[in-house]
């Protein structure tokens, strides 16, 4: 079991409040991602769950037990940090086994757990190497292996892929997803990269200025953002937001439309404009349009779209895919 529940959790540093009355539950076996811009409080929230920071008020429950005043070692959690924090003079085997040796577990138990973790993470052939002989992705797998052998109630990941290049990040996303599917253990993951959040999570907690902006599955957040902040933050490229007469005629303060939810024409349409730049990415073409009527727009087209800078084009939003927002930035039914 590895459920995690926060009830009205606050964290203040002096007069500055960085976590503001946060409440939610991570169900047993769930992969939950905390996402938000820099400074939103997501890493602080993870450290509060881990017990590395003390809460100012509220309660944190693990498997229904209040651990608000329990030290990190007694919470049954394992944390994987952004930096690998491996011992450079130790082999991979000894790095993975370190916590078990400190706990004075029997050698045969340690060997069994290390070998099992190494097999899961494809590290068996590297057990006698030292960290300097490994790639960045392999080092991160060693850090994960060190957490696996502890058999925690839940894993806590603090931006573990941010030090890797783009190709390795994709590979490690898949490997962490496989790990979750194989272990069926609760995982809570912090990232500023909403692509990671969308591709890995069962549930996403979007944070803004220390408060929960919205909680839901990736597609719920993408298709039904509850306000302008989530609408702009979730999705790449970001949602087009339009105000002025185009929104007023739809009885809204502003409207939003995803780049793929528009009709694109070179002959006629609601919003005329000129192509600023077209990015041909293979499977997709992203077209950036400057429109005097509504401002800058982004359109997603198929990869072979014959669009050139300076070309006059027309963009028409698909009415059934429009999002409407009131003056406070909240979604309208």
C-alpha positions in Angstrom: 0.0 0.0 0.0 1.3 3.5 -0.8 -1.5 6.1 -0.7 -0.5 9.7 0.0 -3.0 12.3 1.2 -2.4 16.0 1.9 -5.0 17.9 4.0 -4.8 21.7 4.1 -1.0 21.7 3.9 0.9 25.0 4.2 4.5 25.8 4.2 5.8 29.3 5.2 9.3 30.6 5.1 9.0 33.5 7.5 6.4 35.8 6.1 6.5 34.1 2.7 4.0 31.4 2.0 5.2 28.9 -0.6 2.5 26.2 -0.2 -1.0 27.5 0.3 -3.7 25.2 1.8 -3.0 22.3 -0.5 -5.3 19.2 -0.4 -5.4 16.1 -2.6 -4.9 12.4 -2.6 -2.5 10.1 -4.5 -4.1 6.7 -4.7 -2.2 3.5 -4.1 -0.3 2.5 -7.3 -1.0 5.7 -9.0 1.5 7.7 -11.1 0.9 11.3 -10.1 2.9 14.2 -11.6 3.3 17.7 -10.0 3.7 20.2 -12.8 3.9 24.0 -12.9 6.3 26.9 -13.8 9.5 27.6 -11.9 8.8 28.8 -8.4 5.3 27.3 -8.2 6.2 25.1 -5.2 6.2 21.7 -6.7 9.6 20.6 -5.4 8.9 22.0 -2.0 5.7 20.0 -1.9 7.6 16.8 -2.7 10.1 17.6 0.0 7.2 18.1 2.5 5.9 14.6 1.6 9.3 13.1 2.0 9.8 14.8 5.4 12.8 16.8 4.2 10.9 20.0 5.1 8.6 20.5 8.0 5.0 21.6 7.2 3.7 24.9 8.8 0.2 23.5 9.2 -2.1 20.8 7.9 -1.6 17.0 7.7 0.2 14.5 5.5 -1.0 10.9 5.6 0.7 7.8 4.2 -1.6 4.8 4.0 -4.0 6.6 6.3 -1.4 7.2 9.0 -0.6 10.8 9.9 3.2 11.3 9.4 3.3 15.1 9.7 5.7 14.8 12.6 7.5 11.6 11.5 11.0 11.8 10.2 11.8 10.9 6.6 13.5 7.6 7.4 10.3 6.3 9.1 7.9 7.3 6.2 8.7 4.3 4.0 9.4 6.5 1.0 12.3 6.5 -1.5 13.3 9.7 -3.3 15.2 10.0 -6.6 16.8 13.4 -7.0 17.6 15.6 -10.0 21.3 15.0 -9.3 22.3 11.3 -9.3 24.2 11.7 -6.0 26.2 8.5 -6.5 29.3 7.6 -4.6 32.0 7.9 -7.3 34.5 5.5 -5.6 31.8 2.7 -5.3 30.8 0.2 -8.0 27.2 0.2 -9.3 26.6 -2.8 -7.1 27.7 -1.1 -4.0 25.9 2.1 -4.8 22.6 0.2 -5.1 23.3 -1.8 -2.0 24.4 1.0 0.2 21.2 1.6 2.1 20.7 -2.1 2.7 24.2 -2.4 4.1 23.6 0.5 6.4 20.5 -1.3 7.6 22.7 -4.4 8.2 20.6 -6.7 6.1 22.1 -10.1 5.4 24.4 -10.4 2.5 22.3 -13.0 0.7 19.3 -10.7 0.9 21.3 -7.7 -0.3 22.6 -9.7 -3.3 19.1 -10.9 -4.2 17.6 -7.4 -4.1 20.5 -5.8 -6.0 20.4 -8.4 -8.7 16.7 -8.1 -9.1 16.8 -4.3 -9.3 19.7 -4.5 -11.8 17.7 -6.9 -14.0 14.7 -4.6 -14.0 16.8 -1.6 -15.0 19.1 -3.4 -17.5 22.1 -2.8 -15.3 23.3 -6.4 -14.8 26.3 -6.0 -17.1 27.4 -2.8 -15.4 27.3 -3.9 -11.7 31.1 -3.8 -11.4 31.6 -0.5 -13.1 32.0 2.9 -11.4 29.7 5.9 -12.1 32.3 7.6 -14.3 32.1 4.7 -16.7 28.4 5.1 -17.2 26.2 7.4 -19.4 23.9 9.9 -17.8 20.9 7.6 -18.4 22.7 4.7 -16.8 23.6 6.8 -13.8 20.0 7.8 -13.3 19.0 4.1 -13.5 21.5 3.4 -10.7 19.9 6.1 -8.6 16.5 4.5 -9.3 17.9 1.1 -8.4 19.1 2.4 -5.1 15.5 3.4 -4.4 13.9 0.1 -5.7 15.9 -2.1 -3.3 14.4 -0.3 -0.3 10.9 -1.6 -1.4 9.3 1.7 -0.5 5.6 2.4 -0.1 6.0 5.1 -2.8 8.7 6.6 -5.0 9.3 10.3 -5.1 11.0 11.7 -8.2 12.3 15.3 -8.2 12.9 16.3 -11.9 15.1 13.2 -12.5 15.4 13.7 -16.2 16.4 17.4 -16.4 20.1 16.7 -16.7 19.7 14.4 -19.7 19.7 15.2 -23.4 16.5 15.1 -25.4 17.0 11.5 -26.7 17.8 10.2 -23.3 14.9 11.9 -21.7 12.5 10.1 -24.1 14.2 6.8 -23.4 14.1 7.3 -19.6 10.4 8.4 -19.8 9.7 5.0 -21.3 11.8 3.1 -18.8 10.2 4.8 -15.8 6.8 4.1 -17.3 7.8 0.4 -17.7 9.1 0.4 -14.1 5.7 1.7 -12.8 3.8 -0.9 -14.8 6.0 -3.7 -13.5 6.2 -2.7 -9.8 2.7 -1.3 -9.5 4.0 1.0 -6.8 2.8 4.5 -6.1 5.0 7.1 -7.9 4.9 10.9 -7.4 6.9 12.8 -9.9 7.9 16.5 -10.1 8.7 18.2 -13.5 8.5 21.6 -15.1 8.1 19.8 -18.5 4.4 19.4 -19.3 5.3 17.0 -22.1 6.7 14.6 -19.4 3.5 15.2 -17.4 1.2 14.5 -20.3 3.0 11.3 -21.4 3.7 9.7 -18.0 0.9 10.5 -15.5 -2.3 8.8 -14.5 -3.1 12.1 -12.7 -1.6 15.6 -12.9 -1.6 18.2 -10.2 -1.1 21.6 -11.8 0.4 24.1 -9.3 0.5 27.9 -9.5 2.0 30.1 -6.9 1.9 27.4 -4.2 -1.8 26.5 -4.8 -3.5 23.8 -6.8 -4.8 25.2 -10.0 -6.4 21.9 -11.3 -6.2 18.1 -10.8 -7.1 15.6 -13.5 -5.9 13.1 -16.0 -3.7 14.4 -18.9 -6.6 14.4 -21.4 -9.0 16.0 -18.9 -6.6 18.9 -18.4 -6.0 19.2 -22.1 -9.6 19.1 -23.1 -11.3 20.8 -20.1 -8.9 23.3 -18.5 -10.7 25.1 -15.7 -9.1 28.5 -16.4 -6.6 30.5 -18.5 -3.6 29.4 -16.5 -4.1 25.6 -17.1 -5.2 26.3 -20.7 -2.0 28.1 -21.4 0.3 25.8 -19.5 -0.9 22.4 -20.7 -0.3 21.7 -24.4 2.6 22.2 -26.7 2.3 24.4 -28.7 0.2 26.4 -26.2 -3.4 27.2 -26.7 -4.3 30.3 -28.7 -6.0 32.9 -26.4 -8.1 35.6 -28.1 -9.9 38.5 -26.6 -11.7 41.6 -28.0 -14.6 41.5 -30.5 -14.0 37.8 -31.5 -14.5 36.8 -27.9 -17.3 39.3 -27.2 -19.4 37.9 -30.0 -19.2 34.5 -28.3 -20.3 36.1 -25.0 -16.9 35.6 -23.3 -14.1 37.8 -22.1 -11.6 35.6 -23.9 -11.7 32.4 -25.9 -9.1 29.7 -26.4 -8.5 27.3 -29.3 -5.9 24.6 -29.6 -3.5 24.9 -32.7 -5.0 21.7 -34.2 -8.6 22.7 -33.7 -8.8 25.4 -36.4 -9.6 25.3 -40.1 -6.7 26.7 -42.2 -7.2 28.2 -45.7 -5.3 30.3 -48.2 -8.6 31.7 -49.7 -11.2 32.6 -47.0 -11.8 32.4 -43.2 -12.7 34.4 -40.1 -9.2 35.6 -39.1 -6.9 36.8 -41.9 -3.2 37.0 -41.3 0.3 36.5 -42.7 2.6 33.6 -42.0 5.5 34.7 -39.9 7.3 31.4 -39.9 6.5 27.8 -40.7 8.3 25.0 -38.8 8.4 21.8 -40.7 9.0 19.0 -38.2 8.3 16.0 -40.2 5.1 14.7 -38.8 3.8 18.2 -38.1 4.1 21.7 -39.4 3.7 24.5 -36.9 2.6 27.7 -38.5 2.9 31.0 -36.7 0.5 33.6 -38.0 0.3 37.3 -37.3 -3.3 38.5 -37.6 -4.3 42.1 -37.3 -7.8 40.9 -36.2 -6.8 38.8 -33.2 -3.0 38.9 -32.7 -0.5 36.1 -33.0 -1.9 32.6 -33.7 -0.3 29.1 -33.8 -1.7 26.4 -36.1 -0.7 22.7 -36.3 -0.9 21.2 -39.7 0.3 18.0 -41.3 4.0 17.7 -41.9 4.0 18.2 -45.7 1.9 21.5 -45.5 3.1 23.8 -48.3 3.2 27.0 -46.2 5.8 29.8 -46.6 6.6 33.0 -44.7 4.8 36.1 -45.9 1.9 34.1 -47.3 -1.7 35.4 -46.7 -3.8 32.8 -44.9 -7.1 32.5 -43.0 -7.7 30.8 -39.7 -11.2 29.8 -38.5 -11.7 28.3 -35.0 -13.8 25.1 -34.8 -16.8 26.3 -32.7 -17.3 22.9 -31.0 -13.7 22.9 -29.8 -13.7 26.5 -28.4 -13.0 27.2 -24.8 -14.6 30.3 -23.3 -13.3 32.2 -20.2 -14.8 34.9 -18.1 -13.2 38.2 -16.8 -11.6 36.3 -13.9 -10.0 33.8 -16.3 -12.3 31.0 -15.3 -13.7 28.5 -17.7 -17.3 29.1 -18.7 -19.7 26.1 -19.3 
